[in-house]
Amino acid sequence: MTTEERRADAIAREARRTAAAAVLFAAAWTLLGFGLADVDVTVAGFPLWAVTGTVGVMAVGALLAVYLARTAADIPFDDAAGEGETR
């Protein structure tokens, strides 16, 4: 496998992880917001769906961001042969 193929594989892997995180985030937003709309519980005077739809979704987003940051690979974008543009 060439260096270019390894870079392409790493980029594709990062894209798949990010797409999966986006799907999980959308599912969490839907479940925490709309899924709890029928629950008759209040937190500090607010319905449970409003609290989980805001604070809960922010927490899920933060966890997904940490996961993506920890699993991200260092992908050098400069040309390995030194034939790319110079700065």
PDB file of N, CA, C and O in Angstrom:
ATOM      1  N   MET A   1       0.848  -1.171   0.000  1.00  0.00           N
ATOM      2  CA  MET A   1       0.000   0.000   0.000  1.00  0.00           C
ATOM      3  C   MET A   1       0.895   1.237   0.000  1.00  0.00           C
ATOM      4  O   MET A   1       1.816   1.347   0.809  1.00  0.00           O
ATOM      5  N   THR A   2       0.623   2.136  -0.887  1.00  0.00           N
ATOM      6  CA  THR A   2       1.437   3.335  -0.990  1.00  0.00           C
ATOM      7  C   THR A   2       1.025   4.352   0.073  1.00  0.00           C
ATOM      8  O   THR A   2      -0.006   4.219   0.731  1.00  0.00           O
ATOM      9  N   THR A   3       1.855   5.350   0.210  1.00  0.00           N
ATOM     10  CA  THR A   3       1.574   6.412   1.186  1.00  0.00           C
ATOM     11  C   THR A   3       0.277   7.128   0.836  1.00  0.00           C
ATOM     12  O   THR A   3      -0.505   7.479   1.719  1.00  0.00           O
ATOM     13  N   GLU A   4       0.057   7.340  -0.443  1.00  0.00           N
ATOM     14  CA  GLU A   4      -1.166   8.023  -0.879  1.00  0.00           C
ATOM     15  C   GLU A   4      -2.408   7.193  -0.549  1.00  0.00           C
ATOM     16  O   GLU A   4      -3.437   7.743  -0.157  1.00  0.00           O
ATOM     17  N   GLU A   5      -2.313   5.886  -0.706  1.00  0.00           N
ATOM     18  CA  GLU A   5      -3.441   5.012  -0.373  1.00  0.00           C
ATOM     19  C   GLU A   5      -3.701   4.992   1.130  1.00  0.00           C
ATOM     20  O   GLU A   5      -4.851   4.957   1.568  1.00  0.00           O
ATOM     21  N   ARG A   6      -2.625   5.013   1.916  1.00  0.00           N
ATOM     22  CA  ARG A   6      -2.786   5.065   3.369  1.00  0.00           C
ATOM     23  C   ARG A   6      -3.445   6.359   3.808  1.00  0.00           C
ATOM     24  O   ARG A   6      -4.287   6.361   4.707  1.00  0.00           O
ATOM     25  N   ARG A   7      -3.064   7.462   3.174  1.00  0.00           N
ATOM     26  CA  ARG A   7      -3.698   8.749   3.482  1.00  0.00           C
ATOM     27  C   ARG A   7      -5.172   8.713   3.134  1.00  0.00           C
ATOM     28  O   ARG A   7      -6.011   9.167   3.912  1.00  0.00           O
ATOM     29  N   ALA A   8      -5.490   8.173   1.962  1.00  0.00           N
ATOM     30  CA  ALA A   8      -6.887   8.096   1.531  1.00  0.00           C
ATOM     31  C   ALA A   8      -7.697   7.215   2.481  1.00  0.00           C
ATOM     32  O   ALA A   8      -8.838   7.545   2.807  1.00  0.00           O
ATOM     33  N   ASP A   9      -7.122   6.104   2.925  1.00  0.00           N
ATOM     34  CA  ASP A   9      -7.808   5.234   3.879  1.00  0.00           C
ATOM     35  C   ASP A   9      -8.043   5.943   5.212  1.00  0.00           C
ATOM     36  O   ASP A   9      -9.119   5.826   5.798  1.00  0.00           O
ATOM     37  N   ALA A  10      -7.045   6.674   5.686  1.00  0.00           N
ATOM     38  CA  ALA A  10      -7.187   7.402   6.952  1.00  0.00           C
ATOM     39  C   ALA A  10      -8.259   8.482   6.840  1.00  0.00           C
ATOM     40  O   ALA A  10      -9.052   8.674   7.762  1.00  0.00           O
ATOM     41  N   ILE A  11      -8.280   9.176   5.724  1.00  0.00           N
ATOM     42  CA  ILE A  11      -9.291  10.220   5.514  1.00  0.00           C
ATOM     43  C   ILE A  11     -10.680   9.604   5.442  1.00  0.00           C
ATOM     44  O   ILE A  11     -11.628  10.140   6.015  1.00  0.00           O
ATOM     45  N   ALA A  12     -10.806   8.484   4.743  1.00  0.00           N
ATOM     46  CA  ALA A  12     -12.103   7.803   4.644  1.00  0.00           C
ATOM     47  C   ALA A  12     -12.563   7.307   6.012  1.00  0.00           C
ATOM     48  O   ALA A  12     -13.749   7.380   6.331  1.00  0.00           O
ATOM     49  N   ARG A  13     -11.637   6.806   6.815  1.00  0.00           N
ATOM     50  CA  ARG A  13     -11.961   6.348   8.159  1.00  0.00           C
ATOM     51  C   ARG A  13     -12.468   7.513   9.019  1.00  0.00           C
ATOM     52  O   ARG A  13     -13.448   7.370   9.749  1.00  0.00           O
ATOM     53  N   GLU A  14     -11.796   8.662   8.927  1.00  0.00           N
ATOM     54  CA  GLU A  14     -12.230   9.846   9.677  1.00  0.00           C
ATOM     55  C   GLU A  14     -13.608  10.303   9.207  1.00  0.00           C
ATOM     56  O   GLU A  14     -14.441  10.706  10.019  1.00  0.00           O
ATOM     57  N   ALA A  15     -13.849  10.242   7.910  1.00  0.00           N
ATOM     58  CA  ALA A  15     -15.147  10.656   7.372  1.00  0.00           C
ATOM     59  C   ALA A  15     -16.255   9.726   7.852  1.00  0.00           C
ATOM     60  O   ALA A  15     -17.347  10.187   8.181  1.00  0.00           O
ATOM     61  N   ARG A  16     -15.987   8.420   7.897  1.00  0.00           N
ATOM     62  CA  ARG A  16     -16.988   7.465   8.392  1.00  0.00           C
ATOM     63  C   ARG A  16     -17.289   7.711   9.872  1.00  0.00           C
ATOM     64  O   ARG A  16     -18.448   7.673  10.283  1.00  0.00           O
ATOM     65  N   ARG A  17     -16.258   7.962  10.665  1.00  0.00           N
ATOM     66  CA  ARG A  17     -16.477   8.241  12.087  1.00  0.00           C
ATOM     67  C   ARG A  17     -17.304   9.507  12.278  1.00  0.00           C
ATOM     68  O   ARG A  17     -18.205   9.547  13.116  1.00  0.00           O
ATOM     69  N   THR A  18     -16.996  10.530  11.506  1.00  0.00           N
ATOM     70  CA  THR A  18     -17.720  11.789  11.621  1.00  0.00           C
ATOM     71  C   THR A  18     -19.170  11.623  11.182  1.00  0.00           C
ATOM     72  O   THR A  18     -20.073  12.169  11.817  1.00  0.00           O
ATOM     73  N   ALA A  19     -19.404  10.879  10.109  1.00  0.00           N
ATOM     74  CA  ALA A  19     -20.772  10.631   9.653  1.00  0.00           C
ATOM     75  C   ALA A  19     -21.550   9.835  10.701  1.00  0.00           C
ATOM     76  O   ALA A  19     -22.718  10.125  10.960  1.00  0.00           O
ATOM     77  N   ALA A  20     -20.906   8.836  11.301  1.00  0.00           N
ATOM     78  CA  ALA A  20     -21.564   8.053  12.347  1.00  0.00           C
ATOM     79  C   ALA A  20     -21.883   8.928  13.553  1.00  0.00           C
ATOM     80  O   ALA A  20     -22.948   8.790  14.155  1.00  0.00           O
ATOM     81  N   ALA A  21     -20.973   9.823  13.908  1.00  0.00           N
ATOM     82  CA  ALA A  21     -21.216  10.739  15.028  1.00  0.00           C
ATOM     83  C   ALA A  21     -22.385  11.668  14.712  1.00  0.00           C
ATOM     84  O   ALA A  21     -23.183  11.979  15.597  1.00  0.00           O
ATOM     85  N   ALA A  22     -22.495  12.110  13.470  1.00  0.00           N
ATOM     86  CA  ALA A  22     -23.611  12.976  13.079  1.00  0.00           C
ATOM     87  C   ALA A  22     -24.942  12.240  13.181  1.00  0.00           C
ATOM     88  O   ALA A  22     -25.938  12.810  13.627  1.00  0.00           O
ATOM     89  N   VAL A  23     -24.961  10.981  12.771  1.00  0.00           N
ATOM     90  CA  VAL A  23     -26.185  10.191  12.873  1.00  0.00           C
ATOM     91  C   VAL A  23     -26.557   9.972  14.343  1.00  0.00           C
ATOM     92  O   VAL A  23     -27.722  10.096  14.719  1.00  0.00           O
ATOM     93  N   LEU A  24     -25.560   9.648  15.166  1.00  0.00           N
ATOM     94  CA  LEU A  24     -25.823   9.479  16.596  1.00  0.00           C
ATOM     95  C   LEU A  24     -26.322  10.772  17.236  1.00  0.00           C
ATOM     96  O   LEU A  24     -27.221  10.745  18.077  1.00  0.00           O
ATOM     97  N   PHE A  25     -25.741  11.898  16.840  1.00  0.00           N
ATOM     98  CA  PHE A  25     -26.166  13.185  17.388  1.00  0.00           C
ATOM     99  C   PHE A  25     -27.604  13.485  17.002  1.00  0.00           C
ATOM    100  O   PHE A  25     -28.388  13.939  17.834  1.00  0.00           O
ATOM    101  N   ALA A  26     -27.957  13.234  15.740  1.00  0.00           N
ATOM    102  CA  ALA A  26     -29.328  13.477  15.285  1.00  0.00           C
ATOM    103  C   ALA A  26     -30.306  12.558  16.013  1.00  0.00           C
ATOM    104  O   ALA A  26     -31.402  12.980  16.382  1.00  0.00           O
ATOM    105  N   ALA A  27     -29.911  11.303  16.220  1.00  0.00           N
ATOM    106  CA  ALA A  27     -30.775  10.367  16.944  1.00  0.00           C
ATOM    107  C   ALA A  27     -30.946  10.806  18.398  1.00  0.00           C
ATOM    108  O   ALA A  27     -32.052  10.739  18.936  1.00  0.00           O
ATOM    109  N   ALA A  28     -29.875  11.249  19.033  1.00  0.00           N
ATOM    110  CA  ALA A  28     -29.955  11.711  20.423  1.00  0.00           C
ATOM    111  C   ALA A  28     -30.837  12.947  20.523  1.00  0.00           C
ATOM    112  O   ALA A  28     -31.636  13.064  21.452  1.00  0.00           O
ATOM    113  N   TRP A  29     -30.702  13.862  19.587  1.00  0.00           N
ATOM    114  CA  TRP A  29     -31.517  15.070  19.588  1.00  0.00           C
ATOM    115  C   TRP A  29     -32.995  14.720  19.441  1.00  0.00           C
ATOM    116  O   TRP A  29     -33.850  15.284  20.123  1.00  0.00           O
ATOM    117  N   THR A  30     -33.276  13.791  18.550  1.00  0.00           N
ATOM    118  CA  THR A  30     -34.660  13.377  18.328  1.00  0.00           C
ATOM    119  C   THR A  30     -35.228  12.676  19.562  1.00  0.00           C
ATOM    120  O   THR A  30     -36.336  12.983  20.000  1.00  0.00           O
ATOM    121  N   LEU A  31     -34.470  11.740  20.114  1.00  0.00           N
ATOM    122  CA  LEU A  31     -34.961  10.988  21.272  1.00  0.00           C
ATOM    123  C   LEU A  31     -35.073  11.851  22.525  1.00  0.00           C
ATOM    124  O   LEU A  31     -36.066  11.770  23.249  1.00  0.00           O
ATOM    125  N   LEU A  32     -34.064  12.672  22.784  1.00  0.00           N
ATOM    126  CA  LEU A  32     -34.073  13.489  23.998  1.00  0.00           C
ATOM    127  C   LEU A  32     -35.066  14.639  23.924  1.00  0.00           C
ATOM    128  O   LEU A  32     -35.578  15.084  24.951  1.00  0.00           O
ATOM    129  N   GLY A  33     -35.341  15.117  22.732  1.00  0.00           N
ATOM    130  CA  GLY A  33     -36.290  16.218  22.576  1.00  0.00           C
ATOM    131  C   GLY A  33     -37.703  15.727  22.327  1.00  0.00           C
ATOM    132  O   GLY A  33     -38.585  15.900  23.168  1.00  0.00           O
ATOM    133  N   PHE A  34     -37.918  15.115  21.169  1.00  0.00           N
ATOM    134  CA  PHE A  34     -39.259  14.675  20.794  1.00  0.00           C
ATOM    135  C   PHE A  34     -39.685  13.406  21.537  1.00  0.00           C
ATOM    136  O   PHE A  34     -40.864  13.237  21.847  1.00  0.00           O
ATOM    137  N   GLY A  35     -38.748  12.528  21.818  1.00  0.00           N
ATOM    138  CA  GLY A  35     -39.081  11.266  22.463  1.00  0.00           C
ATOM    139  C   GLY A  35     -39.603  11.415  23.871  1.00  0.00           C
ATOM    140  O   GLY A  35     -40.358  10.566  24.344  1.00  0.00           O
ATOM    141  N   LEU A  36     -39.219  12.472  24.544  1.00  0.00           N
ATOM    142  CA  LEU A  36     -39.663  12.696  25.921  1.00  0.00           C
ATOM    143  C   LEU A  36     -40.781  13.729  26.020  1.00  0.00           C
ATOM    144  O   LEU A  36     -41.086  14.206  27.113  1.00  0.00           O
ATOM    145  N   ALA A  37     -41.388  14.076  24.902  1.00  0.00           N
ATOM    146  CA  ALA A  37     -42.423  15.110  24.903  1.00  0.00           C
ATOM    147  C   ALA A  37     -43.668  14.688  25.673  1.00  0.00           C
ATOM    148  O   ALA A  37     -44.367  15.537  26.226  1.00  0.00           O
ATOM    149  N   ASP A  38     -43.951  13.405  25.717  1.00  0.00           N
ATOM    150  CA  ASP A  38     -45.158  12.940  26.403  1.00  0.00           C
ATOM    151  C   ASP A  38     -44.952  12.681  27.892  1.00  0.00           C
ATOM    152  O   ASP A  38     -45.914  12.400  28.607  1.00  0.00           O
ATOM    153  N   VAL A  39     -43.708  12.772  28.368  1.00  0.00           N
ATOM    154  CA  VAL A  39     -43.425  12.539  29.785  1.00  0.00           C
ATOM    155  C   VAL A  39     -43.834  13.779  30.576  1.00  0.00           C
ATOM    156  O   VAL A  39     -43.474  14.904  30.228  1.00  0.00           O
ATOM    157  N   ASP A  40     -44.593  13.551  31.648  1.00  0.00           N
ATOM    158  CA  ASP A  40     -45.101  14.670  32.445  1.00  0.00           C
ATOM    159  C   ASP A  40     -44.204  14.893  33.663  1.00  0.00           C
ATOM    160  O   ASP A  40     -44.638  14.725  34.803  1.00  0.00           O
ATOM    161  N   VAL A  41     -42.951  15.273  33.410  1.00  0.00           N
ATOM    162  CA  VAL A  41     -41.983  15.549  34.465  1.00  0.00           C
ATOM    163  C   VAL A  41     -41.436  16.951  34.217  1.00  0.00           C
ATOM    164  O   VAL A  41     -41.201  17.344  33.074  1.00  0.00           O
ATOM    165  N   THR A  42     -41.236  17.697  35.296  1.00  0.00           N
ATOM    166  CA  THR A  42     -40.656  19.025  35.154  1.00  0.00           C
ATOM    167  C   THR A  42     -39.354  19.103  35.944  1.00  0.00           C
ATOM    168  O   THR A  42     -39.192  18.464  36.983  1.00  0.00           O
ATOM    169  N   VAL A  43     -38.442  19.901  35.423  1.00  0.00           N
ATOM    170  CA  VAL A  43     -37.159  20.159  36.079  1.00  0.00           C
ATOM    171  C   VAL A  43     -37.013  21.673  36.150  1.00  0.00           C
ATOM    172  O   VAL A  43     -36.904  22.344  35.124  1.00  0.00           O
ATOM    173  N   ALA A  44     -37.011  22.199  37.359  1.00  0.00           N
ATOM    174  CA  ALA A  44     -36.908  23.643  37.589  1.00  0.00           C
ATOM    175  C   ALA A  44     -37.999  24.405  36.826  1.00  0.00           C
ATOM    176  O   ALA A  44     -37.769  25.508  36.331  1.00  0.00           O
ATOM    177  N   GLY A  45     -39.184  23.801  36.742  1.00  0.00           N
ATOM    178  CA  GLY A  45     -40.305  24.449  36.073  1.00  0.00           C
ATOM    179  C   GLY A  45     -40.363  24.231  34.578  1.00  0.00           C
ATOM    180  O   GLY A  45     -41.321  24.655  33.930  1.00  0.00           O
ATOM    181  N   PHE A  46     -39.367  23.585  34.020  1.00  0.00           N
ATOM    182  CA  PHE A  46     -39.346  23.301  32.589  1.00  0.00           C
ATOM    183  C   PHE A  46     -39.717  21.846  32.337  1.00  0.00           C
ATOM    184  O   PHE A  46     -39.391  20.981  33.150  1.00  0.00           O
ATOM    185  N   PRO A  47     -40.390  21.557  31.228  1.00  0.00           N
ATOM    186  CA  PRO A  47     -40.672  20.153  30.918  1.00  0.00           C
ATOM    187  C   PRO A  47     -39.366  19.385  30.662  1.00  0.00           C
ATOM    188  O   PRO A  47     -38.373  19.948  30.201  1.00  0.00           O
ATOM    189  N   LEU A  48     -39.400  18.092  30.972  1.00  0.00           N
ATOM    190  CA  LEU A  48     -38.195  17.278  30.840  1.00  0.00           C
ATOM    191  C   LEU A  48     -37.629  17.309  29.430  1.00  0.00           C
ATOM    192  O   LEU A  48     -36.411  17.334  29.254  1.00  0.00           O
ATOM    193  N   TRP A  49     -38.505  17.308  28.413  1.00  0.00           N
ATOM    194  CA  TRP A  49     -38.016  17.299  27.033  1.00  0.00           C
ATOM    195  C   TRP A  49     -37.231  18.563  26.706  1.00  0.00           C
ATOM    196  O   TRP A  49     -36.298  18.516  25.904  1.00  0.00           O
ATOM    197  N   ALA A  50     -37.589  19.689  27.310  1.00  0.00           N
ATOM    198  CA  ALA A  50     -36.873  20.939  27.053  1.00  0.00           C
ATOM    199  C   ALA A  50     -35.477  20.891  27.658  1.00  0.00           C
ATOM    200  O   ALA A  50     -34.516  21.378  27.063  1.00  0.00           O
ATOM    201  N   VAL A  51     -35.371  20.299  28.851  1.00  0.00           N
ATOM    202  CA  VAL A  51     -34.069  20.210  29.505  1.00  0.00           C
ATOM    203  C   VAL A  51     -33.171  19.222  28.772  1.00  0.00           C
ATOM    204  O   VAL A  51     -32.019  19.531  28.466  1.00  0.00           O
ATOM    205  N   THR A  52     -33.704  18.026  28.490  1.00  0.00           N
ATOM    206  CA  THR A  52     -32.878  17.021  27.804  1.00  0.00           C
ATOM    207  C   THR A  52     -32.614  17.410  26.352  1.00  0.00           C
ATOM    208  O   THR A  52     -31.579  17.052  25.791  1.00  0.00           O
ATOM    209  N   GLY A  53     -33.543  18.140  25.745  1.00  0.00           N
ATOM    210  CA  GLY A  53     -33.356  18.576  24.361  1.00  0.00           C
ATOM    211  C   GLY A  53     -32.311  19.666  24.213  1.00  0.00           C
ATOM    212  O   GLY A  53     -31.834  19.920  23.106  1.00  0.00           O
ATOM    213  N   THR A  54     -31.945  20.319  25.319  1.00  0.00           N
ATOM    214  CA  THR A  54     -30.898  21.351  25.250  1.00  0.00           C
ATOM    215  C   THR A  54     -29.627  20.886  25.948  1.00  0.00           C
ATOM    216  O   THR A  54     -28.592  20.691  25.311  1.00  0.00           O
ATOM    217  N   VAL A  55     -29.716  20.713  27.257  1.00  0.00           N
ATOM    218  CA  VAL A  55     -28.536  20.337  28.036  1.00  0.00           C
ATOM    219  C   VAL A  55     -28.072  18.928  27.671  1.00  0.00           C
ATOM    220  O   VAL A  55     -26.876  18.686  27.512  1.00  0.00           O
ATOM    221  N   GLY A  56     -29.008  18.013  27.540  1.00  0.00           N
ATOM    222  CA  GLY A  56     -28.648  16.636  27.190  1.00  0.00           C
ATOM    223  C   GLY A  56     -27.989  16.534  25.831  1.00  0.00           C
ATOM    224  O   GLY A  56     -27.017  15.799  25.657  1.00  0.00           O
ATOM    225  N   VAL A  57     -28.511  17.266  24.876  1.00  0.00           N
ATOM    226  CA  VAL A  57     -27.943  17.237  23.523  1.00  0.00           C
ATOM    227  C   VAL A  57     -26.563  17.886  23.504  1.00  0.00           C
ATOM    228  O   VAL A  57     -25.673  17.434  22.784  1.00  0.00           O
ATOM    229  N   MET A  58     -26.383  18.944  24.292  1.00  0.00           N
ATOM    230  CA  MET A  58     -25.046  19.544  24.373  1.00  0.00           C
ATOM    231  C   MET A  58     -24.046  18.573  24.981  1.00  0.00           C
ATOM    232  O   MET A  58     -22.897  18.513  24.543  1.00  0.00           O
ATOM    233  N   ALA A  59     -24.467  17.815  25.981  1.00  0.00           N
ATOM    234  CA  ALA A  59     -23.575  16.828  26.597  1.00  0.00           C
ATOM    235  C   ALA A  59     -23.227  15.715  25.602  1.00  0.00           C
ATOM    236  O   ALA A  59     -22.074  15.292  25.519  1.00  0.00           O
ATOM    237  N   VAL A  60     -24.212  15.251  24.861  1.00  0.00           N
ATOM    238  CA  VAL A  60     -23.949  14.219  23.846  1.00  0.00           C
ATOM    239  C   VAL A  60     -22.996  14.764  22.784  1.00  0.00           C
ATOM    240  O   VAL A  60     -22.078  14.063  22.357  1.00  0.00           O
ATOM    241  N   GLY A  61     -23.205  15.993  22.360  1.00  0.00           N
ATOM    242  CA  GLY A  61     -22.325  16.611  21.372  1.00  0.00           C
ATOM    243  C   GLY A  61     -20.899  16.749  21.880  1.00  0.00           C
ATOM    244  O   GLY A  61     -19.942  16.525  21.138  1.00  0.00           O
ATOM    245  N   ALA A  62     -20.762  17.117  23.143  1.00  0.00           N
ATOM    246  CA  ALA A  62     -19.422  17.241  23.727  1.00  0.00           C
ATOM    247  C   ALA A  62     -18.736  15.883  23.801  1.00  0.00           C
ATOM    248  O   ALA A  62     -17.548  15.776  23.497  1.00  0.00           O
ATOM    249  N   LEU A  63     -19.463  14.849  24.199  1.00  0.00           N
ATOM    250  CA  LEU A  63     -18.886  13.501  24.243  1.00  0.00           C
ATOM    251  C   LEU A  63     -18.472  13.019  22.852  1.00  0.00           C
ATOM    252  O   LEU A  63     -17.409  12.420  22.689  1.00  0.00           O
ATOM    253  N   LEU A  64     -19.302  13.279  21.866  1.00  0.00           N
ATOM    254  CA  LEU A  64     -18.951  12.884  20.499  1.00  0.00           C
ATOM    255  C   LEU A  64     -17.733  13.657  19.991  1.00  0.00           C
ATOM    256  O   LEU A  64     -16.894  13.100  19.283  1.00  0.00           O
ATOM    257  N   ALA A  65     -17.635  14.934  20.350  1.00  0.00           N
ATOM    258  CA  ALA A  65     -16.477  15.730  19.940  1.00  0.00           C
ATOM    259  C   ALA A  65     -15.199  15.204  20.575  1.00  0.00           C
ATOM    260  O   ALA A  65     -14.159  15.137  19.919  1.00  0.00           O
ATOM    261  N   VAL A  66     -15.271  14.833  21.847  1.00  0.00           N
ATOM    262  CA  VAL A  66     -14.096  14.259  22.521  1.00  0.00           C
ATOM    263  C   VAL A  66     -13.717  12.935  21.876  1.00  0.00           C
ATOM    264  O   VAL A  66     -12.536  12.667  21.657  1.00  0.00           O
ATOM    265  N   TYR A  67     -14.709  12.107  21.570  1.00  0.00           N
ATOM    266  CA  TYR A  67     -14.432  10.828  20.898  1.00  0.00           C
ATOM    267  C   TYR A  67     -13.748  11.061  19.557  1.00  0.00           C
ATOM    268  O   TYR A  67     -12.748  10.413  19.246  1.00  0.00           O
ATOM    269  N   LEU A  68     -14.279  11.976  18.769  1.00  0.00           N
ATOM    270  CA  LEU A  68     -13.677  12.241  17.454  1.00  0.00           C
ATOM    271  C   LEU A  68     -12.269  12.802  17.594  1.00  0.00           C
ATOM    272  O   LEU A  68     -11.392  12.467  16.798  1.00  0.00           O
ATOM    273  N   ALA A  69     -12.040  13.643  18.582  1.00  0.00           N
ATOM    274  CA  ALA A  69     -10.708  14.218  18.782  1.00  0.00           C
ATOM    275  C   ALA A  69      -9.706  13.159  19.216  1.00  0.00           C
ATOM    276  O   ALA A  69      -8.552  13.183  18.789  1.00  0.00           O
ATOM    277  N   ARG A  70     -10.138  12.234  20.060  1.00  0.00           N
ATOM    278  CA  ARG A  70      -9.220  11.191  20.559  1.00  0.00           C
ATOM    279  C   ARG A  70      -8.919  10.125  19.513  1.00  0.00           C
ATOM    280  O   ARG A  70      -7.846   9.522  19.534  1.00  0.00           O
ATOM    281  N   THR A  71      -9.850   9.889  18.604  1.00  0.00           N
ATOM    282  CA  THR A  71      -9.636   8.845  17.596  1.00  0.00           C
ATOM    283  C   THR A  71      -9.092   9.392  16.285  1.00  0.00           C
ATOM    284  O   THR A  71      -8.815   8.624  15.364  1.00  0.00           O
ATOM    285  N   ALA A  72      -8.935  10.698  16.190  1.00  0.00           N
ATOM    286  CA  ALA A  72      -8.452  11.297  14.951  1.00  0.00           C
ATOM    287  C   ALA A  72      -6.993  10.915  14.711  1.00  0.00           C
ATOM    288  O   ALA A  72      -6.173  10.907  15.628  1.00  0.00           O
ATOM    289  N   ALA A  73      -6.703  10.606  13.479  1.00  0.00           N
ATOM    290  CA  ALA A  73      -5.334  10.267  13.091  1.00  0.00           C
ATOM    291  C   ALA A  73      -4.634  11.523  12.581  1.00  0.00           C
ATOM    292  O   ALA A  73      -5.268  12.417  12.021  1.00  0.00           O
ATOM    293  N   ASP A  74      -3.344  11.577  12.779  1.00  0.00           N
ATOM    294  CA  ASP A  74      -2.557  12.685  12.260  1.00  0.00           C
ATOM    295  C   ASP A  74      -2.266  12.390  10.798  1.00  0.00           C
ATOM    296  O   ASP A  74      -1.451  11.523  10.482  1.00  0.00           O
ATOM    297  N   ILE A  75      -2.931  13.110   9.911  1.00  0.00           N
ATOM    298  CA  ILE A  75      -2.802  12.883   8.481  1.00  0.00           C
ATOM    299  C   ILE A  75      -2.021  14.046   7.881  1.00  0.00           C
ATOM    300  O   ILE A  75      -2.548  15.154   7.785  1.00  0.00           O
ATOM    301  N   PRO A  76      -0.773  13.815   7.474  1.00  0.00           N
ATOM    302  CA  PRO A  76      -0.011  14.903   6.855  1.00  0.00           C
ATOM    303  C   PRO A  76      -0.542  15.181   5.452  1.00  0.00           C
ATOM    304  O   PRO A  76      -0.706  14.264   4.647  1.00  0.00           O
ATOM    305  N   PHE A  77      -0.803  16.432   5.173  1.00  0.00           N
ATOM    306  CA  PHE A  77      -1.323  16.799   3.866  1.00  0.00           C
ATOM    307  C   PHE A  77      -0.252  17.334   2.933  1.00  0.00           C
ATOM    308  O   PHE A  77      -0.531  17.611   1.767  1.00  0.00           O
ATOM    309  N   ASP A  78       0.971  17.484   3.431  1.00  0.00           N
ATOM    310  CA  ASP A  78       2.023  17.950   2.553  1.00  0.00           C
ATOM    311  C   ASP A  78       2.523  16.778   1.701  1.00  0.00           C
ATOM    312  O   ASP A  78       2.355  15.612   2.060  1.00  0.00           O
ATOM    313  N   ASP A  79       3.123  17.107   0.596  1.00  0.00           N
ATOM    314  CA  ASP A  79       3.613  16.091  -0.326  1.00  0.00           C
ATOM    315  C   ASP A  79       4.862  15.438   0.257  1.00  0.00           C
ATOM    316  O   ASP A  79       5.819  16.132   0.601  1.00  0.00           O
ATOM    317  N   ALA A  80       4.863  14.131   0.370  1.00  0.00           N
ATOM    318  CA  ALA A  80       5.977  13.396   0.972  1.00  0.00           C
ATOM    319  C   ALA A  80       7.247  13.496   0.125  1.00  0.00           C
ATOM    320  O   ALA A  80       8.357  13.454   0.656  1.00  0.00           O
ATOM    321  N   ALA A  81       7.079  13.628  -1.178  1.00  0.00           N
ATOM    322  CA  ALA A  81       8.246  13.705  -2.067  1.00  0.00           C
ATOM    323  C   ALA A  81       8.802  15.111  -2.170  1.00  0.00           C
ATOM    324  O   ALA A  81       9.838  15.320  -2.801  1.00  0.00           O
ATOM    325  N   GLY A  82       8.135  16.076  -1.564  1.00  0.00           N
ATOM    326  CA  GLY A  82       8.616  17.461  -1.615  1.00  0.00           C
ATOM    327  C   GLY A  82       8.313  18.139  -2.917  1.00  0.00           C
ATOM    328  O   GLY A  82       8.952  19.134  -3.258  1.00  0.00           O
ATOM    329  N   GLU A  83       7.334  17.620  -3.671  1.00  0.00           N
ATOM    330  CA  GLU A  83       7.010  18.183  -4.972  1.00  0.00           C
ATOM    331  C   GLU A  83       5.810  19.120  -4.911  1.00  0.00           C
ATOM    332  O   GLU A  83       5.373  19.636  -5.940  1.00  0.00           O
ATOM    333  N   GLY A  84       5.278  19.343  -3.726  1.00  0.00           N
ATOM    334  CA  GLY A  84       4.095  20.195  -3.581  1.00  0.00           C
ATOM    335  C   GLY A  84       4.472  21.672  -3.580  1.00  0.00           C
ATOM    336  O   GLY A  84       5.620  22.054  -3.808  1.00  0.00           O
ATOM    337  N   GLU A  85       3.462  22.473  -3.316  1.00  0.00           N
ATOM    338  CA  GLU A  85       3.690  23.921  -3.269  1.00  0.00           C
ATOM    339  C   GLU A  85       4.538  24.285  -2.068  1.00  0.00           C
ATOM    340  O   GLU A  85       4.456  23.644  -1.020  1.00  0.00           O
ATOM    341  N   THR A  86       5.343  25.302  -2.223  1.00  0.00           N
ATOM    342  CA  THR A  86       6.151  25.802  -1.107  1.00  0.00           C
ATOM    343  C   THR A  86       5.462  27.004  -0.502  1.00  0.00           C
ATOM    344  O   THR A  86       4.675  27.681  -1.163  1.00  0.00           O
ATOM    345  N   ARG A  87       5.758  27.261   0.742  1.00  0.00           N
ATOM    346  CA  ARG A  87       5.112  28.396   1.423  1.00  0.00           C
ATOM    347  C   ARG A  87       5.935  29.622   1.314  1.00  0.00           C
ATOM    348  O   ARG A  87       5.549  30.672   1.827  1.00  0.00           O
TER     349      ARG A  87
END
